């Protein structure tokens, strides 16, 4: 199994046959994708579903069985005369995936996942303000712990990192971890001997919505944690940008009224309004002197609604330019789901054409706190097997 990147110029899901010069790898992914999404099939079923010949299907199934990726499940029970068809499926217990989520402020999280994206085991490691090489050592330690928890061969390691991450898994800039031009993917690959894939944490979260959240359409996912970022899927492809910084909306200055000071040194960045630490601190300050519980609640509502309004201001040009119909929020539910999300939608509708965005929906993710871990697993599935 050769490693691939998820950011090649191809859709995440293989759906049709292709030209002969590219056929073998593409058709292999097509068969795996069909089994991954549809479950057990006979060889004849696969030929009808994919448009490939039965000879090609038989050759591919034999190859995939030799790699322990596909197994025969026995004969289908049929009432028709003749020999019953033998069913095949991906061997979903043959491999496991290791994922790391480096986006937390205080904790690094890791997990062992099945090929279906289910978390089988997990581990955490306190970051405790570690930066630079010390932060890398923490990541390597956590990865070693999670690898030790696996109970099957490892298909690959997926990592969602904050900051700007290029196609080679080099973290170009992650201020919260003190990383600049860190070859995270290569260093961890050399240390473990495993196939490692690294991408931005918000991009990983968007992949989780695509692979495990049922999002088969264009999608913008906004991830709020210690920082603020966005992942974008357009036409079935993840969008990374020429400088690998697509979705880096956290340091867009919102408005002309100065605003709170951001860690980057500017005033009024979206991250200074919207990040979880910023919101928590602002709410604590505003409610400390509240005379009554009602006054404290009103102050909290105002802070959350203002943050939502600022998010809507940043997203409106994106929604209008790309004609998006769905935005997903990922982060602390108690902060995002309520006045903040309502104010975001209201602002978006005020700042865009009603005929275009009248059907716009904004929702919380259904993936919970495992969204980056599951997205990193989706990255491994796409990069190693061509399925999502």
N, C-alpha and C positions, 0 to 999 in steps of 0.2 A: 504494500500500500504506500504509494508515494504521497508525501505531504503536499497540499495545495494551499493557496491563500484564499480567503473568503472575498477579497477585494479585487479579484480578476474581473474583467469586463464581461460578466455573465450573470444571469439571474440566479438567485439563491436556489431555486427549485428547477431541476431538469424536467422538462415536460414534453419534449418531442425529439425525434431522431434528427441526425445532423449529417453533414457532408462526410464522405468516406475518409478523407484525410484526418478528420478529428473523431472518427466514429467510435473507436474502441473505448476510450475513456468516457466519452459522453454516454454511450449506450450502457456501459457498466453503471454509471450514476443513475441513468434512467430506470434501470431495473431495480436498483437499490431504493431509489426514491419511491417507486410504485409499491414495493413491498413495505417500506417504512410507513407510508401513509395509509395503504389499503389493507395491510395485514396479509395473511396466508393466501397464496394463489397457486394454481397449477401452472405448468409451463405454457399450456395453451392459453390460459387466462392472461398471462404476461404478454404473450405474443399479440393477442387482441388489444390489450390495454396500451401497449407501447408502440404498436405498428412495426415491430421487428419480426424477422422470420423466426420460425420455430427452431431452425438450426442455430441461429445466432443466440437465441434464448438458452438453448441447451448448452452451448459452449460457455456462455457467460455464467450460468448457474454452476456448472462444473468447476469453473475457475474460482467462483466465490465460495463454493463449498470447500475447496482446497485451502482457502485462506481462513476457514472457520467463521466466515461472515454470514453464510446461509446454511440452513439445515432443512432436511426433509422431515415433515411432520406425520407422514403416513397417508393413507388413501382417504379421499373424500367419500363420505357416505352418499351414494346416489341410487336412485330407483331406476335409472336408465340402463338398458342392456349394455354389455361390454365391460371392459376392464375399467375400474374406477381410476380417476386421475390422482396422481400423487401431489400433495400440497407441499409447497416450500415457503419459507419465511426467513427474514433476518433472524439470526440467532441472538436474541436480545440479552442473553446472559453471558455471551462469549467474551465481551469486553466491558470495561468500565471507563469513565471519563473523570479526570481530576480537574476541578475548577477552583480558582481563587478570585476573590473580590477584594480589591485594594482601595476601594473608594471611601471606606469609613474613616472618620476622624480619629477615633480612639482604638478601633479594633480592625484587624485583618481577618477575613473569613475565608474558609476553605471547605470543600465538600467533595465527596465521591458521589458521582451520579451514574444512573443507568443510561443506556442508549435512548431510552424514552424520556430522559430529562428528570427522572425522579431522584430526589436526594436520598442516598442510602446511608451516609454517615457524614459527619461534619466536625470541624474543629475551628477554634478561634485563637488568636494571639494578640495580646495587647501591644499597640503601637507605642504608647507612652512617649509621644513626642519625638520618636526616632526620625531622623532625616538623613538623606544622602546614603552613604555606604552602610550605615547602621540600619537604615530602613530596608535596604536590599537584603542584609543579613537576616532580618526578621522575616521577610518574604521567603527566603530560601529555607529557613527553619520551618515555617508553616507548611511549605510545599513538601518537605521531607516527612512531616508528621502525617499529612493527608495521604501521601503515597503509601505509607505504612498501613493505612486503614483499608486499602483496596483488597478485594478478594478474587479478582480476575485480572487477566492481562489488561494493560492500560492502552486505550486507543490513542489518547493524546491528553495534553494539558492545555486548558484554556484559561486565560487570565484577563480580567477586566481591570484596567489601570486608569486612575484619573490622569488628566492632562492630554497633551498632543502626542499621539502614537503613530509612527509611520508604518509603511507596508512591511518592513523588516522586523517589526516589533521593537523598534528603538523608541524609548520614551523621550521625545524631543524636549518636553518641558512639563514637569509636574511640580508646581511650586509647593503644594501642601506636603509633598514627600521630599522636597529638596533635590529632585532629579533633573538633570539636563543632559540630553544625549546619552542616556543610559541604555546600552544594548541588552535590555532585560530578557528578551526572547532567546538570544544566542547564549547568554551566560547561563540561564537556567537549563537550556537544552544541553549545553556542554556538561553541566553539573549532574544531570539526571540520565542522560542518554535517551530521553523521550522526545517525541515530537511536541513542541511547545508553540502555541499561538497566542499573541498578545494584541489586544485592541483597546480602544478607549472604553471606559465603563458605560457611558451613555449609549454608545454604539452597541455594546453587548446587550444592554437592556432592550434596545429596539429589536435585536435579533431574537431575544426571548419572546417578545410579543408576536413576532412573525412565526416562530417555530412552535411555540407552545401555548400562545394566547389566541390563536385563530385569526390573526391579522393578515389577511391576504391582499390588502390594498395599500395605497400610499399612506404613510404614517409618520407623524412627528412625535417623539417621546421626549419629554422634559424630565430630567432626573435631578432631584433636589436632595442634597446631603450636605457635606461640609462645603462643597462647591455647587455650582449649577451648570449643567451641560445638557445637550440635546443630541439624540440619535435620529437619523432620517433615512427612511426607506422609500425609494421612488421607483416605480415600475419593476418591483421585485428585486431591486439592487440597493445595497447599502451605499450611501453617499459619504465619501470621506473628504473630498475637496483636494485642490491642487497642493496645498500645504499641509494636508491631513488634519485640518482644523475645522472642518464643517461641523456645525453644531456647537461651537464654542461661544455660546451666547452669554455666558456669565460675566464677561467683562465688556459688554456693550453698555455704554452710559445711557441711562434712561432719563430723558427730559433735560431741561436747562436750569433746574432749580438746585444745582449742586448735589444735594443728597448726602447720605452717610459715606464716610470714608471707607474705601475698599482696601483689602490687603495688598492689592497691586499698586496702590498709591494714588489712584484716581478717586474722585468723588462721584457717587451716584451710579456705580456699576450695578447691573441686575443682581449680581451675587451679593452685594452689600444690602440689597433690599430683601432678597429671597432665600438665601442659604439658611439651612436649619439653625446654625449657631446665631446668625444675625436675627432671625425671627424670635428665637427663644430669648435672646438678650433684650431685644426691644420690648417684648411683652413683659418680661420681668421688671424692666425699668418703669414702664408705663403703669403697671398695676401695683407697684410697691407703695405708692402714695394714694391709691384709690380709697375714697372715703367709705364706699359700700361695695358689696359684691356686684351689684348691678353696674356700678361705675367701672369696676375692673373688667367686667364682661364687655362693656361698650368699648373700652380702650383696646382690648384684645381684638374685637371685631374690626375696629378701625385699622389697626396695624396689618391684619391679615388681608383685608379688602384692599388697602393701598398697595401691598406687595402684589396682589393679584392684578390690580390695575397696571402696575409697571410691567408685569409679565405680558399682559395683553398688548401693551404698547410695542414691546419688542417683537412679539409673534405676529402681529397684524400684517406687516409687509411680507413675511414669509408665507403666511396662509394665503394672502392675496396673490402673490407671485406664483405659487405652486398649486393653487386651487385645492388645498387640503380640506378634507371633510372630518378628519379625526385627529385629536391630540390626546395623548396619554400622559398622565402625571405619575411619577414614581418618587416616593419619599415618605416622610412621616405623615400618616393619614390625619392625625389630630391637627396638623398645621395646614395641610393642603386641601382636604376635603371639607368644604363648607364655604365661609365667606371668601376665601382666597380664590377657589375655583369659580365661584359664581361671578366674582368681579372680573376674572380673566375672560370668561365668555361674554359678559356684557360689554367689556372694552373691545374685544375682537369684533363684535357685531356692529358697534358704533363706528369702528374705523375701517370697515370693509364694506363691499357692496352686498346688500341683503340678498339679492338674487343669487349670488355666488356662495355665500356662507350661511344661508338660512338653515341648511341642514347640518351645519357644523356641530360636532359633539366633542365634549371634553370629559374624560373619565379617568378614574384612578386605575392603575394596573391591577390585574387579578393575580399577578405573580408574587406579590408580597415582597418580603425582604430577600428572597432568594433570586430575584430577577437577574442580577448580574451573574450569579453563579450559573443559572440556567442558560443565560445568553452566552456565557463563555463555553458551555457545553455545546450549544448550537453551533458556535464557531468551529469547534473541533469536528462535529458531524459534517459540516459543510466543507471544511478544508480537507478532511481525511477521506470522507466517503462520498462527498458531493450530494448529501441529503440535508434537508432542513424541515 
